[in-house]
Amino acid sequence: MWRNYLTVGIRALAKNRTYAFINIFGLALGLAACLMILLYVRYELSYDKALPGAAQAYQFQTHYRDPNTGEEIKLQMAAYASRAALLKDFPQIRTTVFALSSSPVVLQGGEATSTEDFRYVDGNLFDILQFPFAQGNRATALNEVGSLVLTESEAKKRFGNANPMGQTLTLVSQGKETDFRVTGVLRDLPKNSHFTATMVGRFDPATYFADQPSFLTSWGWQSGWLYVALKPGADATAIEAQLPAWEKRNIPDEIFGEQRFNQGDQADFHLVNIADVHLGVGQAAAMTPGNDRRTIVTFGVIALLILGMACVNFTNLATARASQRAREVALRKVLGASRRQLITQFLAESILVAGMAMLLALAFTELALPFFAKFLDADLNVTYFGQGGLLLPIIGLTLLVGAAGGIYPAFYLSRFQPATVLKANKSAADAQGSGALRNILVVAQFAVSIGLIICTAIVYAQTSYARTVDPGYKRQGLVQIENVGRRNVFPVVDTLKREIAQVDGVKGVGLTGIGIATQDNRNTGAQLPGRTEPVALGNYNVDEGFFDTMGIKLLAGRSFDANRPADDTTTPFPEDPAAERALAARGVNVVLNELAVKRLGYASPRDAVGKQFKIPFDPQYGGILPVTVIGVVQDSRFRSVREPVDPIMFSFTRYGEGWMVVRYDTADPAELLRRIETVWKRVLPDVPFEAKYSDDIVAKLYEAEAARAQTFAAFALLAVIVACLGLFGLAAFTAERRTKEIGIRKVLGARVRDIVQLLAWQFSKPVIVANLIAWPVAWWVMRDWLNSFDARIALGPTPFLLAGLLALVIAIGTIAGHAFKVARSNPIAALRYE
């Protein structure tokens, strides 16, 4: 019986090759898109889940809320002081390790090289994050201070083919040279991990922060990641429920002038399992770019929609050509076939088509997946056997798709009555039913296509807007140089600035503690006379050349002047108590941005000039620092448009900042950069030169949005192709069905144009209805997405109208060939159709 079903099915496909091609190719496209998206979704959900001990491994996060604005900053970081407090109060915790990001210079063979993704740790991190080792013992590799673990790639880069174990590298950090001995080689970390590192070194925090001891005790200083391993059977939810009481016991009150405040008042603490970090709500200060579950769900829905569209094609075409198989069904019933047998036969044919389409889809997936994975920077691969193998899911998906696409046609075709079909006056070309279901399915297909086109257009527009929106400074013609905040740069920073300023083409040089798209985030509380609650302000140091170099407009007052000692907050390093007391006594002059002026409650930039307030200072030097506003500059967006503009207080210092900005005006920026590098290497031969053009930094900042736009565009194109394939086949069968009708119309005087318009209108109506469905859905989805940006485009009618018009043009273009062919046919041939 099954052999007979297979034979009949193959003959039915071979009899109409156009129908077979549209069904198989369209279904293959849908299945391939579905497979690739689901592989990506599975990849995003797999972060750190395969690590041994992942169930007991957690990251301790700090989520802040601004009491003045209600804005939230959900950090993955935590204060170093929280480590000891957690161990003291929660016996369920087995161990904790603090990880600090740094960029020490490596001295090796007389050459200074930079490091990327370097982590200092104060314990054996790999006892918690149990990544596999290529050499060394994971359990003991970081037991001692001065131990160093490299990834395989980094070991190859540093030592070539030599054995790295036991080798020594000299690291320069905080102005000090320290020898580290390689005690382990880590397998290169997978991309589906929230943790990233090329080198991990064990350090002594007390020694490292000897010049900044407050780092070890301050609860307001989040500059590292705290990892927690729970004992077997410990309940993380129970621990988290006790954290509000825990913070009240452990975070001390601080005195700010006459005010008493607590760092825990605006903070919430959370234990987040490492498998949930990548898709968690806390994404600020992350090691690797995270994602959100809503995006993953969106991609999963798109995958199912495209697959559903392909199934709709099968249903549509099967019911449209039902009349061509009506006599076959009638004859089989006359010869004794039951309806159950006919349903089984048609379902088997559907599964056969799905099987052929799946084989073609797997070929498409194998060919496209390397490009798709490279584009998304993800380790995507297809494995058919073993753990995580796709063979059984593929078989299940084939059966499901075959049944979903064929179940309605099977019941529809099997219900034909032999007496009705075999009447002498019953044409085999006549259609069964009104075609209402087919129209509904076409509407659904084009609604999905139009929705994806709208989303693509809006994501592209927002991404373009983010890249080009006025950031409040002149972005073009700017270079940002790293490594300026290193201790060994301090003594020569004036020489470095002066010599770079003399390079031909350089128009300005400045130092800054808030670079373009950097992770540095420093805040302080401003206490105004008569107000009880401090106002949170960004607190960044710059030099006198910063504002002019960046092209930031001065709105009121004046900028910093290097010849006015009262402007200069530079104090000796290491710390000089006499200089600190002198600074606390005289206070500092600052420049505010517009938003800081508003937050502080001043009526205008001009009104703010000359006003005074206080900020916290080291308690041993009085605890408060008087501040005088000397100028106000326009707001500038140094970070992504997803983040709100910061209210900023700028102070003037001559060194100690992380970045140098250089304004240039030259036709050959690459040559200018080479000249600057030559100056750098002459002045600072032991510090690597790292510089980027501001345009490149901003482009990197919006890579995720650009990738999302291109992904939407690709799947929108696939959806349109699948919809058009179904429409093409449906138009062909509809035109065939109406051949006699069109012949009669021509005999009665209808012109070719009239008939083309008739057919075009028939297939335009579902597209118009599809717009009415797609527009509100797309508007609701994209409004929610755009609201995640601080600066965004207006959600106007243009993308909706253009998407609807494009879909209509595509639909008419798809059926135009059939329409003209039928309209220009000879009426005599049409009326002799039977």
C-alpha positions in Angstrom: 0.0 0.0 0.0 2.7 2.5 1.0 4.6 1.7 -2.2 1.5 2.5 -4.2 1.1 5.8 -2.3 4.7 6.7 -3.0 4.2 5.9 -6.7 1.1 7.9 -6.9 2.7 10.8 -5.1 5.7 10.9 -7.3 3.5 10.7 -10.4 1.4 13.6 -9.1 4.5 15.8 -8.6 6.0 14.8 -12.0 2.7 15.6 -13.8 2.9 19.2 -12.7 6.5 20.3 -12.3 5.7 24.0 -11.7 3.5 23.0 -8.7 6.2 20.6 -7.4 9.0 23.2 -7.8 7.0 26.0 -6.0 6.1 23.7 -3.2 9.5 22.0 -2.7 11.6 25.1 -3.3 9.4 27.4 -1.2 9.1 24.9 1.6 12.9 24.4 1.5 13.5 28.2 1.9 11.2 28.3 4.8 12.7 25.3 6.5 16.3 26.6 5.9 15.4 29.9 7.4 13.7 28.2 10.3 16.7 25.9 10.9 19.2 28.8 10.9 17.1 31.0 13.2 16.5 28.2 15.6 20.2 27.3 15.6 20.9 30.9 16.5 18.2 30.9 19.2 19.6 27.7 20.7 23.0 29.2 20.6 21.9 32.3 22.5 20.2 30.2 25.1 23.2 28.0 25.5 25.5 30.6 27.1 27.6 29.0 29.9 25.1 26.1 30.4 27.6 23.4 29.4 30.1 24.5 32.1 30.6 21.9 34.9 29.2 23.3 38.1 27.2 26.0 36.3 24.2 25.3 38.6 26.1 26.6 41.6 28.0 29.4 39.9 26.6 33.0 40.2 27.5 36.5 39.5 26.8 39.1 42.2 25.3 42.2 40.5 24.5 45.8 41.6 21.5 47.6 40.1 21.2 51.3 40.8 18.3 53.7 40.5 18.6 57.5 40.4 16.3 58.9 43.1 16.1 62.2 41.1 15.1 60.7 37.7 14.1 57.1 38.4 16.6 56.0 35.8 18.2 52.6 36.4 21.7 51.4 35.8 21.9 47.6 36.1 25.5 46.7 36.5 27.0 43.3 36.3 29.7 44.6 38.6 29.9 44.8 42.4 32.0 46.6 45.0 35.0 44.7 46.3 33.8 45.3 49.9 30.8 43.0 49.2 33.0 39.9 48.9 33.9 39.6 52.6 30.4 40.6 53.7 28.9 37.8 51.7 31.3 35.2 53.0 30.7 36.4 56.6 26.9 36.3 56.5 26.0 33.4 54.2 27.4 30.0 55.1 25.7 28.6 52.0 28.5 30.3 49.9 31.4 28.0 49.2 33.8 30.6 47.8 33.9 34.0 46.1 36.4 35.5 43.6 36.7 39.1 42.5 37.8 39.7 38.9 39.2 43.1 37.8 39.5 44.2 34.2 42.9 45.7 33.3 45.2 46.4 30.4 48.8 45.9 31.7 51.7 46.3 29.4 53.6 43.0 28.9 57.4 43.3 28.8 58.9 40.3 26.9 62.2 40.1 25.1 62.8 43.8 25.4 59.5 44.7 23.7 56.4 46.3 25.2 53.1 44.9 24.0 49.5 45.6 25.0 47.0 43.2 26.4 43.4 42.6 25.6 40.8 41.2 27.9 43.2 40.8 30.8 41.6 39.9 34.2 43.2 40.2 37.6 41.6 37.8 40.2 42.1 37.5 43.9 41.4 33.7 44.0 41.1 30.6 41.8 38.4 31.8 39.5 38.4 28.5 37.6 37.2 26.8 40.7 33.9 28.6 40.0 34.0 29.0 36.2 35.2 25.6 35.3 36.5 26.1 31.8 38.6 23.3 30.4 42.4 23.5 30.6 44.9 22.4 27.8 47.8 22.4 30.3 48.1 22.7 34.0 45.7 21.9 36.8 42.5 23.9 36.9 42.0 23.3 40.6 45.4 24.8 41.6 46.5 27.0 38.7 45.7 30.3 40.4 46.3 29.3 44.0 49.2 31.6 44.5 49.8 35.3 43.9 51.8 35.8 40.8 50.3 32.9 38.9 49.2 33.5 35.3 46.8 31.5 33.1 46.8 32.1 29.3 44.4 30.9 26.6 45.9 28.7 23.9 45.8 31.5 21.4 47.5 33.9 23.7 50.2 31.3 24.6 50.8 30.7 20.9 51.1 34.5 20.4 53.5 35.0 23.3 55.7 31.8 23.1 55.2 30.3 19.7 55.7 26.6 19.7 57.6 26.6 23.0 56.0 25.2 26.1 54.6 28.2 28.0 54.4 26.4 31.4 56.7 27.9 33.9 57.6 30.8 31.7 57.7 34.3 33.2 56.0 37.5 31.8 56.6 40.9 33.3 53.5 43.0 33.6 53.5 46.8 34.1 50.4 48.0 35.9 49.8 50.9 38.2 53.3 52.1 37.2 54.8 48.9 38.8 56.6 46.0 37.1 55.6 42.6 38.5 56.7 39.1 37.3 54.0 36.5 36.7 54.7 32.8 36.1 52.5 30.8 33.7 50.8 28.0 35.7 48.2 27.0 33.2 47.0 27.1 29.6 43.2 27.5 29.1 41.4 26.2 26.1 40.2 29.2 24.0 37.0 30.4 25.6 33.8 29.6 23.6 32.0 32.6 22.1 28.8 31.5 23.9 30.1 32.6 27.3 29.5 35.9 29.2 33.1 35.7 30.5 36.0 36.6 28.2 39.7 36.7 28.9 43.0 36.0 27.1 45.1 36.2 30.3 44.1 35.8 34.0 46.5 36.7 36.7 46.3 36.2 40.5 47.1 39.4 42.4 47.0 40.8 45.9 44.4 43.6 46.1 46.0 45.2 49.1 49.3 45.6 47.2 47.7 46.6 43.9 45.5 49.3 45.6 48.1 50.5 48.1 47.8 54.0 46.6 43.9 53.7 46.6 43.0 51.8 49.8 39.5 53.2 49.6 38.8 50.8 46.7 38.9 47.9 49.1 36.3 49.3 51.5 34.1 51.7 49.5 30.6 50.4 48.6 30.2 53.1 45.9 33.1 51.8 43.8 32.0 49.2 41.3 35.0 48.3 39.1 35.0 44.5 38.9 32.9 41.4 38.8 32.3 39.2 41.8 31.7 35.5 41.3 30.1 33.3 43.9 30.0 29.5 44.2 27.2 28.0 46.4 27.5 24.8 48.3 25.5 21.9 46.9 21.9 22.2 47.8 22.1 25.9 48.6 19.1 28.0 47.5 20.1 31.2 45.7 16.5 32.5 45.9 16.6 32.3 49.7 19.9 34.1 49.8 18.6 36.9 47.5 15.6 37.3 49.7 17.9 38.1 52.6 20.0 40.7 50.7 17.9 43.8 51.7 18.6 43.0 55.4 22.2 42.0 54.6 23.0 45.4 53.0 21.6 47.2 56.0 23.9 45.2 58.3 27.0 45.7 56.2 26.9 49.0 54.3 27.9 51.8 56.7 26.4 55.3 56.7 28.6 58.0 55.3 28.8 61.6 56.4 28.6 64.3 53.7 28.9 67.7 55.3 25.9 67.7 57.7 24.1 65.0 55.7 24.2 61.3 56.5 23.7 58.9 53.5 24.1 55.2 52.7 25.4 53.7 49.5 22.8 50.9 49.7 19.8 53.3 49.6 19.8 53.4 45.8 21.2 49.9 45.2 19.6 46.5 44.8 21.8 43.4 44.9 21.2 40.2 42.9 22.6 36.7 42.6 22.4 35.8 38.9 23.3 32.3 37.7 26.1 32.5 35.1 23.8 30.8 32.6 21.4 33.7 32.9 23.9 36.6 32.7 23.9 36.8 28.9 20.2 37.3 28.6 19.6 38.9 32.0 18.3 42.4 32.8 21.7 43.6 34.0 23.7 44.4 30.9 25.7 47.5 32.0 29.5 47.0 32.4 29.3 43.5 30.8 32.4 41.7 29.6 30.7 40.7 26.4 27.7 42.2 24.7 24.5 40.7 26.1 21.1 40.2 24.5 17.6 40.1 25.8 15.0 37.4 25.8 12.5 39.5 23.9 14.9 39.6 20.9 15.4 35.9 21.1 11.6 35.3 21.2 11.2 37.7 18.3 13.6 35.7 16.1 11.9 32.5 17.1 8.5 33.9 16.1 10.0 35.0 12.8 11.3 31.5 12.2 7.9 30.0 12.8 6.1 32.7 10.7 8.4 32.0 7.7 7.9 28.3 8.1 4.2 28.8 8.4 4.1 30.8 5.2 5.8 27.9 3.4 3.2 25.5 4.8 0.5 28.0 3.7 1.8 27.8 0.1 1.3 24.0 0.1 -2.2 24.3 1.5 -3.1 27.1 -1.0 -1.8 25.3 -4.0 -3.2 21.9 -3.0 -6.7 23.3 -2.6 -6.4 25.5 -5.7 -5.6 22.5 -7.9 -8.1 20.3 -6.1 -10.4 20.2 -9.1 -7.6 18.6 -11.2 -7.6 15.7 -8.8 -11.3 15.6 -8.3 -11.9 12.9 -10.9 -9.0 10.9 -9.5 -10.6 10.9 -6.1 -14.0 10.1 -7.5 -12.7 7.1 -9.5 -10.7 5.8 -6.5 -13.9 6.0 -4.3 -15.9 4.2 -7.0 -13.2 1.5 -7.0 -13.6 1.0 -3.3 -11.2 3.4 -1.6 -12.3 4.7 1.8 -12.0 8.3 2.9 -9.4 7.2 5.5 -7.2 5.7 2.8 -7.5 8.8 0.7 -6.5 11.0 3.7 -3.6 8.8 4.4 -2.5 9.0 0.7 -2.6 12.8 0.6 -0.9 13.1 3.9 1.8 10.8 2.7 2.3 12.9 -0.4 2.6 16.0 1.8 5.2 14.4 4.0 7.0 13.3 0.8 7.1 16.9 -0.4 8.3 18.0 3.1 11.0 15.3 3.1 12.3 16.5 -0.3 12.2 20.1 0.9 14.0 19.2 4.1 16.9 17.6 2.1 17.1 20.8 0.0 16.8 22.9 3.1 19.7 21.1 4.8 21.8 21.7 1.7 20.9 25.4 1.8 21.7 25.6 5.6 25.1 23.9 5.2 26.0 26.4 2.5 24.7 29.5 4.2 25.5 28.7 7.8 29.2 29.7 7.8 28.3 33.1 6.4 25.4 33.5 8.8 27.6 32.5 11.8 30.4 34.9 10.7 27.9 37.7 10.3 26.5 37.2 13.8 30.0 36.3 15.2 28.6 33.1 16.7 29.8 29.5 16.8 26.9 28.0 14.8 27.2 24.5 13.4 24.9 21.6 12.4 25.5 18.3 14.1 23.2 15.4 13.3 24.3 12.8 15.9 25.3 12.7 19.6 24.4 15.2 22.3 22.6 18.1 20.8 22.3 16.3 17.4 19.6 17.5 15.1 18.6 14.2 13.4 15.6 13.5 15.5 14.4 17.1 15.6 14.8 17.3 11.8 12.7 14.1 11.3 10.1 15.5 13.7 10.0 18.8 12.0 9.6 17.1 8.6 6.7 15.1 9.8 5.1 18.1 11.6 5.5 20.4 8.5 4.2 17.6 6.2 1.2 17.1 8.4 0.6 20.8 9.0 0.7 21.6 5.3 -1.2 18.6 4.1 -3.9 17.9 6.7 -6.4 20.4 5.3 -5.9 19.5 1.6 -6.2 15.8 2.6 -9.6 16.3 4.3 -10.7 18.7 1.6 -9.8 16.4 -1.4 -11.1 13.3 0.2 -14.6 14.7 0.7 -15.5 14.9 -3.0 -18.6 13.0 -4.0 -18.2 10.7 -7.0 -21.7 11.4 -8.4 -21.2 15.1 -8.4 -17.7 15.1 -9.9 -18.5 12.5 -12.6 -21.6 14.3 -14.0 -21.3 14.8 -17.7 -21.5 18.6 -17.4 -18.9 18.9 -14.6 -15.6 20.4 -15.8 -12.4 19.1 -14.4 -11.2 22.7 -14.4 -14.0 24.0 -12.2 -13.0 25.1 -8.8 -14.4 23.7 -5.6 -15.6 26.3 -3.1 -15.3 30.0 -3.0 -11.6 30.3 -2.4 -12.2 32.2 0.9 -9.6 30.1 2.7 -7.0 30.7 0.0 -7.6 34.4 0.3 -7.2 34.4 4.0 -3.9 32.5 3.8 -2.6 34.9 1.1 -3.5 37.8 3.4 -1.6 36.1 6.3 1.4 35.6 4.1 1.6 39.2 2.9 0.8 40.5 6.4 4.0 38.8 7.7 6.0 40.0 4.7 4.8 43.6 5.1 5.4 43.5 8.8 9.0 42.4 8.4 9.6 45.0 5.7 8.3 47.7 8.0 10.5 46.5 10.9 13.5 46.4 8.6 13.0 49.9 7.4 12.5 51.3 10.9 15.6 49.4 12.3 17.7 50.7 9.5 16.4 54.3 9.9 17.1 54.2 13.7 20.6 52.8 13.2 21.4 55.5 10.6 19.9 58.1 13.0 22.1 56.8 15.9 25.2 57.1 13.8 24.5 60.5 12.4 22.6 62.3 15.2 24.4 65.4 16.5 26.3 64.2 19.6 27.0 67.7 20.9 30.6 67.6 19.6 32.3 67.5 16.2 32.6 63.8 15.5 34.5 64.1 12.2 38.2 64.7 12.2 38.8 63.2 15.6 41.2 60.6 16.9 41.0 59.0 20.4 44.2 57.6 21.9 44.3 55.0 24.7 46.7 54.3 27.5 47.2 58.0 28.6 46.1 57.2 32.1 49.1 54.9 32.9 51.3 56.0 35.7 54.5 56.1 33.6 52.7 58.5 31.3 52.2 61.2 34.0 55.7 62.6 34.0 55.8 63.1 30.2 52.2 64.0 29.4 52.9 67.7 28.9 55.8 66.8 26.5 53.6 64.3 24.7 50.7 66.8 24.2 53.1 69.5 23.0 54.8 67.3 20.4 51.6 65.8 19.1 50.2 69.3 18.8 53.1 70.2 16.5 52.4 67.4 14.1 51.4 68.8 10.7 47.6 68.6 10.4 46.8 68.5 14.1 44.5 71.3 15.2 44.0 70.5 18.9 44.9 68.1 21.7 43.0 67.4 24.9 42.9 64.9 27.8 39.7 63.4 29.1 38.3 61.0 31.6 35.2 60.4 29.6 36.1 59.2 26.1 33.9 58.3 23.2 32.0 55.1 24.0 34.2 54.1 26.9 33.2 52.0 29.9 34.4 54.6 32.4 31.5 55.7 34.6 32.2 58.0 37.6 29.5 59.7 39.7 29.3 61.9 42.7 26.6 63.5 44.8 26.2 67.3 44.7 24.8 68.9 47.8 23.0 72.2 47.3 22.1 74.7 50.0 18.6 74.1 51.3 18.2 70.6 49.7 18.4 67.4 51.7 18.9 64.9 48.8 22.2 65.0 46.9 22.0 65.3 43.1 23.8 62.6 41.2 26.3 64.0 38.6 28.9 62.5 36.4 32.3 63.5 37.6 35.1 63.6 35.0 38.5 65.3 34.7 39.6 67.0 31.6 42.4 69.4 30.6 42.2 72.9 29.3 42.3 71.8 25.6 39.4 69.3 25.8 36.4 71.4 25.0 38.0 73.2 22.0 39.4 69.9 20.6 36.1 68.1 20.9 34.2 71.1 19.4 31.9 71.4 22.5 30.2 74.8 22.5 30.5 77.0 25.6 27.1 78.4 26.5 27.9 80.6 29.5 30.9 81.7 31.6 34.3 80.5 30.7 36.3 77.4 30.1 39.3 76.2 32.1 42.5 78.2 32.0 45.9 76.6 32.6 47.2 80.0 33.8 44.7 80.2 36.7 45.8 78.1 39.6 42.3 78.1 41.1 41.1 76.0 38.1 43.8 73.4 38.5 42.8 70.3 40.7 46.0 68.4 40.0 47.6 67.0 43.1 50.8 65.0 43.4 50.8 61.2 42.9 51.3 59.3 45.1 49.0 61.2 47.4 50.4 64.3 49.2 48.3 65.0 52.4 49.3 68.7 52.4 48.2 69.2 48.8 44.9 67.4 49.5 44.1 69.6 52.5 45.0 72.7 50.5 42.6 71.6 47.7 39.8 70.9 50.2 40.4 74.3 51.8 40.2 76.4 48.6 37.7 74.2 46.7 37.6 73.6 42.9 36.2 75.4 39.9 34.1 73.2 37.6 32.3 73.4 34.2 28.8 71.9 34.0 26.8 70.7 31.0 23.3 71.8 30.3 21.6 68.7 31.9 23.6 69.2 35.1 22.4 72.8 35.3 18.8 71.5 35.0 19.3 68.8 37.6 20.8 71.2 40.1 17.7 73.4 39.6 19.3 76.5 38.1 17.1 78.6 35.8 19.6 78.9 32.9 23.3 78.3 32.1 24.0 82.0 32.8 22.3 81.7 36.2 24.4 78.7 37.1 27.7 80.6 36.6 29.2 81.6 40.0 26.9 79.4 42.0 28.5 77.1 44.6 27.7 73.6 46.1 29.5 70.8 47.8 30.6 67.3 46.8 32.0 64.4 48.9 35.8 64.3 49.6 38.1 62.0 51.5 37.0 62.1 55.2 40.6 62.5 56.4 40.7 65.9 54.6 37.4 67.2 55.8 34.8 65.1 54.0 33.5 67.8 51.7 34.9 69.8 48.8 33.5 73.3 47.9 32.7 73.7 44.2 32.2 76.8 42.1 30.7 76.8 38.7 32.8 78.9 36.2 31.1 77.8 32.9 28.4 75.8 31.2 28.8 73.8 28.0 26.3 72.1 25.7 25.2 68.5 26.4 27.3 65.9 24.6 26.4 62.2 24.0 29.6 60.2 24.7 27.8 56.9 24.8 25.2 55.0 22.8 21.8 56.6 22.0 20.4 53.7 24.1 21.7 55.4 27.2 20.5 58.8 28.6 22.8 61.8 28.3 24.7 62.2 31.6 24.5 65.3 33.7 28.3 66.1 34.0 30.6 68.1 36.2 34.0 68.6 34.5 37.1 69.4 36.6 40.5 70.4 35.3 43.6 68.3 35.8 46.9 68.1 34.0 47.3 64.3 34.0 45.8 61.0 35.2 43.1 60.7 32.6 42.5 57.7 30.4 42.3 59.1 26.9 43.7 61.8 24.6 41.6 63.3 21.9 43.3 64.8 18.8 41.5 67.1 16.3 43.0 66.9 12.8 42.4 68.5 9.4 44.2 66.6 6.7 43.5 64.8 3.4 45.4 61.7 4.6 44.3 60.7 8.1 46.3 57.4 8.0 49.5 59.3 7.4 48.7 61.7 10.3 48.1 58.7 12.6 51.5 57.3 11.6 53.2 60.6 12.5 51.4 60.7 15.9 52.5 57.1 16.5 56.1 58.1 15.7 56.0 60.9 18.3 54.4 58.5 20.8 57.0 55.8 20.4 59.8 58.4 20.8 58.3 59.9 24.0 56.9 56.6 25.4 58.8 53.6 24.0 57.5 51.3 26.8 53.8 52.0 26.3 51.9 50.6 23.3 50.2 53.1 20.9 46.5 52.4 20.5 44.3 54.9 18.6 41.0 54.9 16.8 39.1 57.3 14.6 35.9 58.5 16.3 33.8 57.4 13.3 35.1 53.9 13.7 34.4 53.9 17.4 30.8 55.0 16.8 30.3 52.4 14.0 31.5 49.7 16.4 29.1 51.0 19.0 26.1 50.3 16.7 27.3 47.1 15.2 24.6 45.1 17.0 21.8 47.4 15.7 23.3 47.2 12.1 23.5 43.4 12.3 19.9 43.3 13.5 18.8 45.5 10.6 20.5 43.3 8.1 19.1 40.1 9.7 15.6 41.5 9.5 16.2 42.5 5.9 17.4 39.0 5.0 14.4 37.3 6.6 12.0 39.9 5.2 13.4 39.1 1.7 12.9 35.4 2.4 9.4 36.0 3.5 8.6 38.0 0.4 10.1 35.3 -1.8 8.1 32.5 -0.1 4.9 34.6 -0.4 5.5 35.4 -4.0 6.2 31.8 -4.9 2.8 30.9 -3.4 1.1 33.8 -5.2 2.8 32.8 -8.5 1.5 29.3 -8.3 -2.0 30.4 -7.2 -2.1 32.9 -10.0 -1.2 30.2 -12.5 -4.0 27.9 -11.4 -6.5 30.7 -11.1 -5.8 31.9 -14.6 -6.1 28.3 -15.8 -9.4 28.0 -14.0 -10.8 31.2 -15.5 -9.7 30.5 -19.1 -13.3 30.0 -20.4 -14.6 33.1 -18.5 -11.8 35.3 -19.9 -12.6 34.0 -23.4 -16.3 34.9 -23.1 -15.3 38.4 -21.8 -13.1 39.0 -24.8 -15.9 37.9 -27.2 -18.2 40.3 -25.5 -15.7 43.2 -26.1 -13.3 43.2 -23.1 -9.9 44.7 -23.9 -6.6 43.2 -22.8 -6.2 46.1 -20.4 -9.6 45.4 -18.8 -8.8 41.7 -18.2 -5.3 42.5 -16.8 -6.9 45.0 -14.4 -9.5 42.4 -13.4 -6.9 39.8 -12.5 -4.5 42.4 -10.9 -7.3 43.7 -8.7 -8.2 40.2 -7.6 -4.7 39.6 -6.2 -4.3 43.2 -5.0 -7.2 43.0 -2.5 -5.5 40.4 -0.2 -2.4 42.6 -0.1 -4.4 45.7 0.8 -6.1 43.8 3.6 -2.7 42.4 4.7 -1.6 46.0 5.2 -4.5 46.7 7.5 -3.3 43.8 9.7 0.5 44.3 9.5 0.5 48.1 10.2 -0.9 48.1 13.7 1.1 45.1 14.7 4.4 46.5 13.3 3.6 49.9 14.9 3.2 48.3 18.3 6.3 46.2 18.1 8.6 48.9 16.8 7.2 51.6 19.2 8.3 49.3 22.0 11.7 48.8 20.5 12.3 52.5 19.8 11.4 53.3 23.3 14.5 51.5 24.5 16.6 54.4 22.9 17.1 57.7 24.7 17.3 59.4 21.3 15.1 58.0 18.6 13.3 58.7 15.3 9.7 59.6 15.1 7.4 56.7 14.1 5.8 58.3 11.1 3.7 56.8 8.3 6.5 56.7 5.7 7.8 53.1 6.3 4.3 51.8 6.6 3.2 53.3 3.3 6.4 52.4 1.5 6.2 48.8 2.7 2.6 48.5 1.6 3.3 50.0 -1.8 6.3 47.7 -2.2 4.3 44.6 -1.3 1.6 45.6 -3.8 4.1 46.2 -6.6 5.7 42.9 -5.9 2.4 41.1 -5.9 1.3 42.7 -9.2 4.7 42.0 -10.7 4.4 38.4 -9.6 1.1 37.7 -11.4 1.6 40.2 -14.3 3.0 37.5 -16.6 0.0 35.2 -16.2 -2.4 38.1 -16.5 -0.9 39.3 -19.9 -0.6 35.7 -21.2 -4.2 34.9 -20.5 -5.6 38.3 -21.5 -3.8 38.1 -24.9 -4.9 34.5 -25.7 -7.2 33.8 -28.6 -10.9 33.6 -27.5 -11.5 30.7 -29.8 -8.8 28.6 -28.1 -10.2 29.6 -24.7 -13.8 28.5 -25.7 -12.5 25.2 -27.0 -10.8 24.6 -23.7 -12.9 21.5 -23.0 
